Amino acid sequence: MRRIHPLLALILVFLFAASPAFAIPQLRVVGSWSNLTAYLNLEEPFWTKKLPEALGGKTEVIMTSLGQVNLSGAAVLRAMDQSLFDVVHTVADYVVSDCPELAGLDLPALAPDIETARKVVEAYRPVLEKTLEGCFNAKLLTIMPYPAQVLFSNEKIGSLEDLKGKKIRASGWTTAEFIEALGATGVNLAFSEVPQSLQRGVVDGAVTGSLSGFNAGWGEVAKYLYPLPIGGWDYIIGVMRMDTWKGLSPEEQQTLTALIEKELEIPGWNATDRETQLGIACLTGQGECPGKTPAALELIPVAPGDLELARKILVERVLPAWAQKAGPEAVARWESTIGAVTGLKAK
């Protein structure tokens, strides 16, 4: 047997340690909305720069976005399961029609602040992992919140009760359930369709993240902003096709998981509270809006009692509706996780 010179062996060990191999030579990644900060500041730099650099340039990443693939709802995850993509970032609310248990993560008025949102996600994560695998053959990689989901309106309101009779766009059916409990009509519209719908009067208002709405031009077509987070946090889930995940060695899985947590998920959470306040400042002109021209929406103070009203609707209307769709086993899992954190029961 031919012996390798000790110096050559040492050089080879160094090279393989410095530039680790990766079992998947190419990753096809769908990011979330390409005009929003989650994609621009986090997803796109992570997949196209940070991950390839960490892997020594041994993996090619082909990156696109939800808007470019133009697959609505859960279709993008079904396409991933059919091997068209390896990784997808999408809003959890977009796919709950195919997988109702996912809706338990982000019910309206469930987590009124970012600290509670963190606790809710941490508690429910094991449930989400099993649910996403069962529904979509997907491995959960990351969960990040958009800025708090607030109300943009073309009608001035003094409180939530003034929404009665109005048409309000909701991003998911649980938010629509909440809106309808107020006597309003929940309207299902794609995110990209909202500005034109607000401008033409198709809807009177719409719910989305403050900075997301600003960056998408909602501040140019709405008149008022009501900053109560009635729509939850619109979590972005990042998932990998399970077959792709299983093609990685345990060491590669561990490396990818650690890198995603450090470079994608933790920065995403840290940015959320800051971006909620930045969005409100940019939409109203009340505060700094660095590098951008602020809009001039009128900021409506949250009415006394609206937090309590929102919680009442969650308990009496939204949770029972979700429980009926999700089924008793899902309800038991929710109550032992999120219910334990929030003190709520899904009756």
N, C-alpha and C positions, 0 to 999 in steps of 0.2 A: 504493500500500500504506500502510495506517495504521501510524504509528510508535508504539511503546510509550514512554512517558515514562521516562527513565533511572532515576528514583527508584523508579517502580513496578516496573521490571525488577529492580532490586536487591532490593526487598522480596520479589518472587516467588522469586528465587534463594534468599534466606534461608529462606523458608517451606518450600520443597521440600527444602533441605538439612537443616533441623531435623526434618522429619517425612517421612522417606523413604517412598515408595510401596512396596507389596508386591504382587506379581502374584497372590497367593492371598488373597482377601478373608476366607476362613473356613478354619480348620484344625480338623479333628476328631481329637482326640488321645486315645489310650488309655495311661494311665500304668500302672505296675506295681501292686503290692499297696498299697491305700490306707491300711492301718493301719501301714505300715512307714516308716522314716525316709527312704528313698530317694524315695518319693512325697511325703511330707509336707514334707520340708525342701528338696527339690531339684526334682523333676519338676513338681509342681503350681505352686510359685511361679514357675518359669521360664516355663512355657507360658501361664499365666493372668495374670501380672503383668510379669515382666521383658521377655519378647519383645514383647508389645503396647506397652509403654512405649517400647522401643527403636525400634519402628516407628511411633511417633506415634499409636497407637490406630487404625491403619488396617486391622488384621486382628483378626477375632473368633475366639476360641478356645473350642471346646466340649470340655470335659475330662471323661473318665470313667476307669475303672480296670479291671484284669483281673477283679477280683471282680464288678464291676457288669455287664460284658459277658458274663461266664459262658461263655467259649469256651475250651475246654481245648486244651493242646498247641499245635500249629501252626495250629489253626483260626483264631486271631485274625490271623495273618499272611496266611492265605488270604483272610480277609474284607477285609483291607486291600487286597490285590491286586484284589479285586472292587469297589473304590471305596467301601467302607463307612467306612473310616477313612483319614486321611492320615499319621498318625504312630502308632507303637506302641512301647511299652517292655515287654519281656518277658524272662524268664530264658532264656538260650541253651539250657540243658539241656532246656527244655520243647519245643523244636522240632527236636531232633537226629534224631528218628525219620524226619522228612521230609528231612533234610539231614545225613547222618552226618559229613561233614567238619567241621561246626561243633563236634562233640564233642571234636575234637583240642585245642580251646582250654583246656578245664578238666578234665583227667584227674585222678583222685584221686592225691594225693601228688606231683603234678607241680611245684607251686610252694608250698613250705612256708612262705614268708614273703612279705610285700607287695612287697618289692623285686624278688624273682624274678617275681612276678605281673606287675608293670609291664613287665619285660623281655619276658615271654612275649606279652603283649598287643601290645606295640609291634612285635614281630617278626611276629606272625601277622595283624596288621590288614589288610594288602593281600590276604591269602588270604580273610579273612572278607568283605571288601568284594565280591570277585568271587563268592564262594559265595552270599551273601545275594541278590545280584542274580540269579544263575542259578536259585536255588531258589524265591525269593519275589517277584521283581521289586521288590526293596527296596534303598534307599540307606542304608548304614550311617552313622548320625550320631554315635553315642556308645557307649562300653563302660565300664561302671562295676561294680566288685565289691561284692557284699554282704559283711558281715563273714565271717571265716573259718568254714567249714562244719564244725561240731563235733558230737559225739555226745551226745544226750540219752538217758538210759536209766532204766528202772525196775528193772533188775537190776544189782547191783554187780559190776564187773569189775576185774581187776587189770592186764589187758593186752588187746590186740586179740584174742589167741588165745582169750580167754574168751567171745568172741561166737559161738563155734561152737554151733550148734543154736538160736540166737536168731532172731527175726523183726525185721528192721530196715528202716524206711522209708528209701528213697533217692530223691533228687529227680530223678536221671537214670540211664540204663542203665549208664553207666560206673561210677558209684558202686555200683550194684547188682552189677556184675561184681566189683568190689573186695570187697564184703561177702561175696559167695558164695565167693570164693577163701579166705575165712577159715572156711568151713564154716557160715556163717549163711545165712538166706534173705532176699534183697532183695525188699522189698514196694513196689509202686508205689501211692502215695497222693498225692492233691492236698494242697497245703500246708494248706488250710483244714480238711481232714479229720483232721489228725494229732492234735490235742488229744483229741478224742473217742476216737480209736483207741488212744492211749496209756492213757486212762482205763479203757477197756473190756478192755484186754489183747489187742486185735487185733494189735498189735505190741509188742515188748519195748523198742524204742528207735527213734530217728529222728535223721536228720542234717539240720541246717540251720545258718544263721548264729546266732551267740550272741545278738546283740541282736534279730535278727528273731524268734527263738524266744521271747525274753522278752516282746517287744511283742505277740506272738500268743497269749500265755498258756500256753506250753509249760512254764514253770516251775511252774505250778500243778498239773500232772498227771504230771510226771517226778520222779525222786528223785535222779538222779546226773548229773554232767556230766563228760565226758571231752574235754579241750580240744585233742586232736590234730586238726588240720584235714584229716581223711580225705576230706572231700567237696569239696575245692577251694574256690573262691570264689563259685560260682553267679553268674556275671557277668550283669548286666542289659544287654541290647542295646537301643539306641534306633534305630529305623529309620523311614524315610519312604518312602511309595509312590513308586516311580521316576517315574511319570507326573507326580506332584505336584512332585517334585524338578526334573524337566526343564522344568516350567512356570515356574520361576524363572530370572531372568537370571543370568549369571555373577557379577555384582556382588552380587545378592541371595543367591546360594549362598555366596559368600565371607563376606558379613555374617552369615548364619545359622550357618555353620560356626564362625566366630570367637567368636560369642556363646555357642554351645553349649559350646565348649571352656572358655571363661572362667567361665561362670556355672553349668555343669552338670557337665561331666566332671572338671575339675580339683578342684572342691570335693568331688565324690563320692569320688575317690581319697583325698583328704586326710582324709576322715571315716572311711574304712574301718578303719584300724588302731586309731584311737581308739574306734570303736564295737565292735570285737571285744573290747577290754579292758573297755569299759563294760558290754557284755552279760554277760561273765563275772562282773563285780562285782555286777550286778543279779540275776543268777540264783543266786548263792551267798551274797550278803550280805557278801562279803569285798572291801571297798572302797566307794567312794562311788557312789551311785545317785541322782543329783540329781532331786528332784521326784517320785520314784516309790517305791513300797513294794517292797523287794527280796524275791525268793523265797529259799528255803532249801535249794537243791540241794547235795548233797555233791560237792565238787570232787575228782576222782580224779587224782592225779599221773600224768603220762605215764610209762609203764613204760620202763625202759632197753631199748633194742633195737627199740622199736616204730617209730621213724622209719626204721630200716634195713629192718624187715619191710615197712612200707608201700611203700618204694621198690622192694623186691624184687617185691612183688605187681604194682606198676605195670609193671615191666619184663617180667615173665614171664607175666602174665595179662591185664592191662588193655590195654596197648599192642598186643599181638598180636590181641586181639579187636577192637579199634578198627580196626586196619589191614585186617583181613579185611572189615569192613563198608564202610570208606571207599574201598578200592581202591588200586592201586599209584600212580596219578597223585597222589592226595591224600596218600599216604604220602611221596612224593618232595617235595611242597610242605612238608609238616610237618617233614621232616628238614632241609630247607634253611633253615627259619625257627626254629621252637621247638627242634628238635633241635640246631641250632647254638648256641642260648642255653644249653640244659640239658646238652648232651653225650650225649643219648639217641638211640637208634635204634629205629624202630618196626618190629620184625621180624615 
